Amino acid sequence: MQIKRLLNQLALVAIAPLALADPSWQGVKHHPRDHDHARFALERGEVRPLADILAQVTAAVPGEVVSVEFERQHHHGRGNWQYEIKVLAPNGRLREVCVDAASGRILTIEND
């Protein structure tokens, strides 16, 4: 039950950045409009819902999700939305998982 509650809370935090989608915005951490960007990107079908992403991440990297960031990464003139998710593994290690927000593909898993 706690995981579902955490997922709902994290979804609200990550969805919040989806409003006011400014193409020049690069996903500054704790940006006051993060939730707006996330919500608008989801409404436009540019990204997958956070709940889906979190289910995929926790299946690949067991542990407790401790933070989620939503950012636009710019490569070759295009900006792609990414989720950066930190997971505290059962062994106490902090793992950082970067996920393509549009496809849900896990891009990297690193020890933080």
Buried (B, 14 or more C-beta within 10 A) or exposed (E): EEEEEBBEEBBEBBBBBBBBBEEEBEBEEEBEBBBBBBBBBBEEEBBBBBBEBBBBBBEEBEBEBEBBBBBBBEEEEEBBBBBBBBBBEEEEEBBBBBBBBBEBEBBEBEEE
